[in-house]
Amino acid sequence: MSTTTKTLPSSVLGPEISAAPDDHPFRREFRDWLAANSPARPEPLDQDEKFALRRAWQRTLFEGGWAGPAWPEEYGGRGAGPLHQFMYYEELALARAPYIANTPGISLLGPTLIQVGSEELKSRFLPVMLSAEEIFSQGFSEPNAGSDLAAIRARAKRDGDEWVIDGQKIWTTWAQYSDYCFVLCRTDPESERHRGLTLLICPVDQPGVTVRPIEQISGDPEFCEVFFDGARCPAEWAVGGVDDGWTTAMVLFQFERGDQGFTDHSRMLVRLHEIAATLREGAAAGSLDPAGAQQARLRLAGLWVRCQQLRRFNLRVAVRQESGEQIGMEGSVVNLFWGELEREIGELGSEVHGAAGLLLHTEPSHELLAARAGTIHSGTSEIQRNIIAERILGLPR
Ligand SMILES: Cc1cc2nc3c(=O)[nH]c(=O)nc-3n(C[C@H](O)[C@H](O)[C@H](O)COP(=O)(O)OP(=O)(O)OC[C@H]3O[C@@H](n4cnc5c(N)ncnc54)[C@H](O)[C@@H]3O)c2cc1C
């Protein structure tokens, strides 16, 4: 069973932006394509079904030439600049389209390969990444190396024309569906901290790799522990320089910050629009206690204003990038903003359902619990605040 998806009017996102107007030809072309191709909204799905839906949706985007608009045309993209990306994500949100399956590939490893990868790696991996034929997971965090990523202990050593990897990664999102994990490893055994690391692409389906899903508080086993025990990958599957993986990781993080900014203000504004509808329905049906409903309305208004600030900030970033500027550390401002907004919107989205919003294994409670990760998964809010304080404001450590 599925419910029909109707594209929302652009006013849901706030006032029209002159640099990215509603009738921009790029928006119109993509909007028309989405109206014809985006899938109907399904009834709640379990995680395997959700992943299958995302994969099928990415395939549809790929076939329509819309899977990686920011990628250069020679690699299957459209060479879209930052302002076009800004509009692309807004239109996806208004169409309430599903997310794609291969986010770590398309948003992180793919652009990194395009910037620092060998020609062999680009031609081997970029096409299958874009089409969702092969899925990629990100193996950076370890039990004792999360915020402090330079503490990485997983190691790899050369054995002829292969790397042999030993160690453990954790919180690896959707590793259970992935064909490849891009693993940050220590390749110089004498090295410490940021030096002597290499980013390797490692096949997951081999005896030396064990993937153990971890069930989250939301009930979904969204991320995994991944154990490497003599796992092997070809020597030439190092991304960027050998022993220079920190530089490669910084290139990758720059894409993580950029893409999230473009993506998330629009999804959150659409979510607030839905929450407002739930509030109106609850008020009309008399099912909400008046004081609680009043509080919820106030919070909704405050969150909408903050989402508008994020939208403007993202627009400013897009305009600056369009003229060749790097956003650098300001990506942390975007990260901090959206992480905290995601969490608070998750809380409100559950609260407007009253007591029913707290029942386990329902959509509202799932939203509440899953949103807790917003202030953690791309670098915690505390770390973003440290970066803003020390590296933007110049405050002492
Ligand atoms: C849903 C989800 C998906 C994820 N997916 C992936 C993935 O696919 N691949 C991957 O590699 N990782 C992934 N992660 C891991 C994520 O990057 C880490 O959780 C994050 O970097 C924090 O690291 P940690 O969990 O080890 O916490 P820690 O670094 O141990 O931090 C614990 C607490 O201490 C605080 N803290 C630590 N250092 C400082 C400091 N210097 N100053 C102030 N406070 C500090 C933190 O803010 C936090 O509150 C995911 C995490 C989540 C929640």
The ligand as an SDF file (V2000), in Angstrom:
LIG
                    3D

 53 58  0  0  0  0  0  0  0  0999 V2000
   23.6620    7.7030   13.4740 C   0  0  0  0  0  0  0  0  0  0  0  0
   25.1530    7.7120   13.3630 C   0  0  0  0  0  0  0  0  0  0  0  0
   25.7350    7.3120   12.1840 C   0  0  0  0  0  0  0  0  0  0  0  0
   27.1370    7.2970   12.0630 C   0  0  0  0  0  0  0  0  0  0  0  0
   27.6840    6.8350   10.8890 N   0  0  0  0  0  0  0  0  0  0  0  0
   29.0330    6.7370   10.7810 C   0  0  0  0  0  0  0  0  0  0  0  0
   29.6390    6.1640    9.6190 C   0  0  0  0  0  0  0  0  0  0  0  0
   28.9480    5.7480    8.6730 O   0  0  0  0  0  0  0  0  0  0  0  0
   30.9710    6.0480    9.5780 N   0  0  0  0  0  0  0  0  0  0  0  0
   31.7830    6.5000   10.5900 C   0  0  0  0  0  0  0  0  0  0  0  0
   33.0050    6.3920   10.4650 O   0  0  0  0  0  0  0  0  0  0  0  0
   31.2550    7.0250   11.7270 N   0  0  0  0  0  0  0  0  0  0  0  0
   29.8910    7.1510   11.8420 C   0  0  0  0  0  0  0  0  0  0  0  0
   29.3330    7.6730   12.9950 N   0  0  0  0  0  0  0  0  0  0  0  0
   30.2100    8.0120   14.1140 C   0  0  0  0  0  0  0  0  0  0  0  0
   30.3520    9.4950   14.4200 C   0  0  0  0  0  0  0  0  0  0  0  0
   31.1970   10.1220   13.5000 O   0  0  0  0  0  0  0  0  0  0  0  0
   30.8780    9.5870   15.8510 C   0  0  0  0  0  0  0  0  0  0  0  0
   29.8670    9.0830   16.7110 O   0  0  0  0  0  0  0  0  0  0  0  0
   31.2350   10.9920   16.2680 C   0  0  0  0  0  0  0  0  0  0  0  0
   32.3380   11.4470   15.5540 O   0  0  0  0  0  0  0  0  0  0  0  0
   31.5200   11.0790   17.7770 C   0  0  0  0  0  0  0  0  0  0  0  0
   32.4620   10.1380   18.1430 O   0  0  0  0  0  0  0  0  0  0  0  0
   32.2210    9.1050   19.3580 P   0  0  0  0  0  0  0  0  0  0  0  0
   30.8830    8.4890   19.1540 O   0  0  0  0  0  0  0  0  0  0  0  0
   33.4100    8.2220   19.4470 O   0  0  0  0  0  0  0  0  0  0  0  0
   32.0970   10.0090   20.6300 O   0  0  0  0  0  0  0  0  0  0  0  0
   33.3110   10.6200   21.4740 P   0  0  0  0  0  0  0  0  0  0  0  0
   34.2830   11.2380   20.5480 O   0  0  0  0  0  0  0  0  0  0  0  0
   33.8050    9.6020   22.4280 O   0  0  0  0  0  0  0  0  0  0  0  0
   32.5770   11.7650   22.2700 O   0  0  0  0  0  0  0  0  0  0  0  0
   31.8050   11.5100   23.4610 C   0  0  0  0  0  0  0  0  0  0  0  0
   31.3190   12.8500   24.0120 C   0  0  0  0  0  0  0  0  0  0  0  0
   32.4670   13.6480   24.3780 O   0  0  0  0  0  0  0  0  0  0  0  0
   32.4240   14.9050   23.7230 C   0  0  0  0  0  0  0  0  0  0  0  0
   33.7810   15.3260   23.3380 N   0  0  0  0  0  0  0  0  0  0  0  0
   34.7460   14.5420   22.7850 C   0  0  0  0  0  0  0  0  0  0  0  0
   35.8460   15.2800   22.5510 N   0  0  0  0  0  0  0  0  0  0  0  0
   35.5860   16.5390   22.9860 C   0  0  0  0  0  0  0  0  0  0  0  0
   36.3270   17.7580   23.0110 C   0  0  0  0  0  0  0  0  0  0  0  0
   37.5770   17.8280   22.5220 N   0  0  0  0  0  0  0  0  0  0  0  0
   35.7240   18.8640   23.4950 N   0  0  0  0  0  0  0  0  0  0  0  0
   34.4400   18.8210   23.9540 C   0  0  0  0  0  0  0  0  0  0  0  0
   33.6840   17.6870   23.9780 N   0  0  0  0  0  0  0  0  0  0  0  0
   34.2560   16.5690   23.4910 C   0  0  0  0  0  0  0  0  0  0  0  0
   31.5920   14.6650   22.4760 C   0  0  0  0  0  0  0  0  0  0  0  0
   31.0090   15.8690   21.9980 O   0  0  0  0  0  0  0  0  0  0  0  0
   30.5460   13.6750   22.9870 C   0  0  0  0  0  0  0  0  0  0  0  0
   29.5050   14.3560   23.6220 O   0  0  0  0  0  0  0  0  0  0  0  0
   27.9490    7.7070   13.1470 C   0  0  0  0  0  0  0  0  0  0  0  0
   27.3420    8.1230   14.3420 C   0  0  0  0  0  0  0  0  0  0  0  0
   25.9680    8.1260   14.4600 C   0  0  0  0  0  0  0  0  0  0  0  0
   25.3560    8.5660   15.7590 C   0  0  0  0  0  0  0  0  0  0  0  0
  1  2  1  0
  2  3  1  0
  2 52  2  0
  3  4  2  0
  4  5  1  0
  4 50  1  0
  5  6  2  0
  6  7  1  0
  6 13  1  0
  7  8  2  0
  7  9  1  0
  9 10  1  0
 10 11  2  0
 10 12  1  0
 12 13  2  0
 13 14  1  0
 14 15  1  0
 14 50  1  0
 15 16  1  0
 16 17  1  0
 16 18  1  0
 18 19  1  0
 18 20  1  0
 20 21  1  0
 20 22  1  0
 22 23  1  0
 23 24  1  0
 24 25  2  0
 24 26  1  0
 24 27  1  0
 27 28  1  0
 28 29  2  0
 28 30  1  0
 28 31  1  0
 31 32  1  0
 32 33  1  0
 33 34  1  0
 33 48  1  0
 34 35  1  0
 35 36  1  0
 35 46  1  0
 36 37  1  0
 36 45  1  0
 37 38  2  0
 38 39  1  0
 39 40  1  0
 39 45  2  0
 40 41  1  0
 40 42  2  0
 42 43  1  0
 43 44  2  0
 44 45  1  0
 46 47  1  0
 46 48  1  0
 48 49  1  0
 50 51  2  0
 51 52  1  0
 52 53  1  0
M  END
$$$$
